[in-house]
Structures are given as structure tokens and as C-alpha cells.
Amino acid sequence: MNVFYWTVAGTASGLIIVGLWGVLTRKNILRIGLAFTIADTGVNLLLVWSGYLPGRTTPILNGDVPAAEAVSAVVDPLPQALVLTSIVIGVAVAALFVVVAVLASRRLGTADIRRMKELKW
């Protein structure tokens, strides 16, 4: 169980690093959007990992866990709620990123960010 616990943390950190590397090294605007999505997935996994406490059960009070012992017997549901919210926001941001990228590449004829200098403010 301890190996699995730290494997999830390593996977989350790896996804964040790969996502940041993709954002910093790629020139295609759609690949940059994909890299942002990969980094976002790593952050979500890290949030879920931080809220997990070994030996505790799910935060559902259905009679299996007495209400008086719930604080010490269940995991904290707040990171799970934050991750659900983050997933919805991440999908919306990714969709907006793709729309802007497609419109910019149609207007300029390329998806290379080095050639999109006229789109600056």
C-alpha cells in the first residue's frame, strides 16, 4: 500500500513535469494546449493524492461508520470536490484554447506560435 501511495505521487509529479516541458519547448499552439491539459491532470492527481489518508474509508455516511467517529474514520472530501471543480474548469479552458488556436491558425495559415506575432496586443 505504501508503494502505491508514493507511486501515485511520482506519477502526478511526472505528469506536471512533462506538461511544463511541453509548454516550454513546443511551438505548435495545439501541442501547447495538450501540454497544459497534461499538467492539469497531474495537478488534479496530486490534489487527490494529498487528500488520501491510508486506512480511512470513503466520506459516505451510510450507517457503516458512526457519525461520532466519522472525523477519524473517513478521508477529507474537500480535495475531491476541488478536483471535480478543477476538471470542469480544465475542460472549459481546453475547449477555449482549442477554439482560439484553430481561429488563429486559420487566420494566419499556421499553428506555429513564432509566426503569430501580429496577434499580440
N, C-alpha and C positions, 0 to 999 in steps of 0.2 A: 504494500500500500504506500509506503514511504517513497519507493522508486517511482510509482505512478504519479504521486503528488509533485515531485520535482521534475518529472518528465513533462508534465503539463506546463510548468513554469518555463522550462527550457524551450518548449515549442512556441509558447507565446512570445518569449524574447526573440527567438529566431524569426518569427513572422514579422515582428516590429522592425528588426534589423534589415531583413530582406526588403520590406516595404520602403523603408527610408533610403536604402541603397538604390532601389528602383526609381524613386523620386529624384534623387540627386544625380543619377547617371544617364537616364534615358532622355531622349529628345523628342520622341513621338508623344503627342499630348494624350492619346488614348492609353498608351502604356503607363504614363504617369498617373492617370486616373486609376488604372488597375493596381498600381503600386500603393496608392493611397488606400484602396479598398483592402489590400492585404495587410497593411499596417493597422488599419481599423479593426480587422479581425483579430490581430494579435493583441490589441489593447482590450478588446472585449473578452478574449480568453484570459488575459491577465486579471481583469476585474472579477471574473467568475472564480478564478483560482484564489484570489485574495479573500473571497467571502467563504471559501470552503474550510470547514473545520473537521478534521478526521474524527470519526466516532459519533458524529451527530447525524440526525435524520433530517428529512425534508421539512420545510416550515409549513406543514399542513396539520392543523389540529383537528383530527377526526376521532378522537377518543383513544387512540393508541398511546398518545403522550398526554399525561395530565396537564392541565393548564398551569398549575403551580410550578411544574418542572420544565415548562417549555423554554424558559430562558437558557437553561443549561443543557437542554436536550436537542435543540434544533439549530440549524445554521441560520445566519442572518439573511433575511430575504431582500434587504436593500441592494446589495450588489447585483442580484438577479434582476431586480426591477430596473436598475440603472442600465444594465446590459440590454434588456429588451427595448428600452427607450433609445439607447445608442444604435441598436440595429436598425430601427425605423428611421432615425435621422441619417444614418450612414447610407441606407438605400436611397433616400431622397437626395442626398448630396451627390452620390454616384450618378444618379439619373440626370441631375442638373449638370454635372461635369461632362457627361457624355453628350448632352444636347448642345452645350456651349462648344465643346470640341468639334462636333460634327458641323455646326454652323460656321465656326471659324475656319475649318479646313475646306468647306465648300466655298467660302468667300475668297480665300487665298489660294486654293488649289493644292495645299499641302498640309500635312499634320505635324510638320517639324516646327518646334517652338522657336528655333533660331530664326525662322523666316517670318515670324508673326510679330515683327517689331512695330508695324503700323497700327496694331490693335492696342498699343499702350495708351495710357491716358494722356 
